[in-house]
Amino acid sequence: MNRIILSTVFISCLLLAACSKKKPPVNNEVPVNLMTAKAKRVLYYDTYPATTNALSQVALLPQLQGAITGIFFTEGTHVDKGQKLYEIDRRLYEDNYNAAVANLQVSEGSLVQAQQDADRYEYLNKYNAVAKQLYDHAIVTLENAKSTVKASAQAVKSAKTNLGYTIVTAPFSGTIGLSQVKLGNVVTPGTTVLNTISTENPMAVDFIINEKQLPKFEKMQENKKPVDSLFTILMPDGSMYPSTGKISVIDRAVDPQTGSITVRLVFPNPKSYLRAGMSCVVRVHNQDEKPQLVLPSKAVVEQMGEYFVFIAKDSLVNDPKAGADSAKKKKSVLLASEKKVQVGQTIGPNVVIKSGIVAGQKIVTDGVQTLHDGSPITTANKVGPSGGGKGGK
């Protein structure tokens, strides 16, 4: 019995001693990694979604009604200016032309007769050997015969023009598309589209910029010595187009609703790699030679469309270990201070910072996901690289 009592007392003492030990202080400091913001010259490209367009493009429309009797090209190939493409049934228009020629010949014969009569009556009229009325009628008949010949000649020209319209030729050299009509189809002037032809070399590339960027592009256009590789494009598969371009034209007006304007570049296209209507990305070489601040993208936090970074600031706080004199004794700690920044171009894993911080400040690069403004931080424990980067808080 005594042993039981002694054991109980001993265990109670152990428990009491354990409870009397002080709990270790809780460390609220967030482990982070820091870097010093430095300004340096950077090479990057401003990118713009763009579309390729032919400098010249036309839809082929028939000028006459009739059935298609001939197609003389291979779809999707290059055609030369004046090359024969389509033929519309010529028979009716040939008949009209032949009839117009015959009418012209009749009119010319009537003119010869009227001229002879007018000459005869003019001779007789000199000697008052014919009635004045007959002479006047002969002169009028001659003038009418001349007018009839002119009208007949014009009818021959019109018939010949219509006959020529039965052959549809290429208005300029370029690439012809898929035929919209087949042999035997009846076409109607002004409504039936036969095909489309577009030029392929050079090729235009159109993209839209904000009106605030207009002065920058106007200076590029005026520059007589353009920078090498100033304008390049990425193909739809992400590959780089082998040739560089130049500004051809800037649109005449800014869209008042969007505040944007179209810029047109021109690229050589000798191998027809570029096709009208392609989507691509225009890259404009950065011309700003001033040093700029560049941070890892993971150091930037996005919240509601705004961007922030955390800088490390040395601050003095009360030291709780100082006891009663804590109000007079301070200790230095690192605190995270949130700063709103304006971001620029993304360059690989980094991003350009246009404003909000200055060179020399200590920037938190890892551990930003758990921070808020005023959080105590420490660099004693290294933080592994995080995949943050412009993530929401």
PEQUIUR-V720573 format. One record per residue. PHI is phi in whole degrees, 0 to 359 (NA if undefined). NEAR is the number of other ideal C-beta (glycine too) atoms within 12 Angstrom. Layout:
phi	near
PHI	NEAR
PHI	NEAR
//
This chain:
phi	near
NA	7
297	8
296	9
296	10
296	11
297	12
295	13
296	14
297	14
295	14
294	14
297	14
294	14
297	14
298	13
296	12
294	11
294	12
291	11
282	10
289	10
285	7
286	8
294	6
298	9
279	8
265	13
267	16
287	24
270	30
288	26
220	36
248	29
239	32
219	27
268	20
291	32
230	21
267	20
207	19
284	17
232	28
251	21
207	22
235	28
281	30
245	22
219	29
295	20
217	35
225	27
277	37
218	31
285	33
293	27
226	23
211	25
216	23
269	20
279	35
240	25
286	32
263	25
227	32
264	22
164	31
271	24
286	32
248	24
199	23
232	26
235	22
210	28
256	16
300	21
78	19
247	22
280	25
235	31
262	18
303	18
86	13
292	23
289	20
246	34
228	40
230	29
260	39
316	26
269	25
302	16
298	20
285	28
294	20
298	16
297	24
294	26
298	20
295	20
294	27
295	23
297	18
298	24
296	27
296	20
297	20
296	27
294	23
296	18
297	24
294	27
299	18
294	21
295	27
294	23
296	18
297	25
295	28
295	18
295	20
291	28
294	21
296	16
294	18
293	21
297	12
254	10
54	11
261	14
215	20
295	13
302	15
297	12
296	19
297	25
299	17
297	19
294	28
293	23
296	18
299	23
296	27
295	18
296	22
295	27
296	22
296	18
296	25
297	27
299	18
295	22
294	27
296	22
294	18
296	26
295	26
299	18
297	23
295	29
292	21
298	19
298	27
296	29
294	21
291	28
290	34
253	28
262	39
245	26
286	30
287	24
202	23
284	21
176	35
260	33
261	39
266	29
286	18
291	28
269	22
228	30
241	19
302	17
95	14
295	23
269	19
253	33
239	19
298	20
84	13
236	15
279	27
269	23
279	36
190	37
228	28
241	38
221	34
286	31
238	34
216	25
280	26
241	39
272	37
231	46
255	35
215	34
248	25
238	33
283	20
300	23
293	12
270	23
301	23
302	15
298	24
285	34
294	18
294	17
297	29
292	22
280	13
296	16
283	9
240	9
298	20
290	21
298	10
60	21
295	27
239	38
227	30
226	41
259	23
288	24
303	19
272	12
91	12
282	13
273	17
290	31
290	18
252	24
260	25
240	35
215	29
289	32
265	23
201	20
249	28
305	21
289	9
213	14
271	20
290	16
294	9
279	8
251	13
67	15
237	22
213	28
266	30
246	36
247	32
258	42
235	28
237	36
295	23
219	32
294	14
258	15
58	23
293	23
269	37
241	27
302	28
93	21
288	28
267	23
211	36
235	27
276	36
248	30
251	34
299	24
295	24
257	23
279	19
269	12
288	13
299	16
228	29
281	36
232	32
237	46
299	31
300	29
293	31
277	45
258	41
250	37
258	23
214	19
55	10
79	11
247	19
240	34
222	34
229	45
248	45
251	38
268	38
236	25
284	19
226	19
261	14
231	22
296	18
267	17
294	16
279	13
280	14
69	11
293	11
265	12
298	14
293	12
259	11
247	16
242	17
227	16
270	15
226	26
265	30
238	28
273	38
247	27
279	28
232	32
281	24
232	31
252	21
266	31
243	26
289	25
274	23
236	25
61	15
277	18
246	29
219	31
281	36
255	38
277	22
200	16
115	26
224	36
231	19
298	19
99	14
285	27
274	30
249	42
284	46
253	36
229	29
94	34
290	44
295	25
257	23
263	37
219	21
299	22
95	18
294	29
289	30
229	38
214	24
251	23
295	16
256	15
295	14
259	25
295	14
304	15
254	23
266	14
310	31
81	27
58	28
276	19
287	16
279	23
//
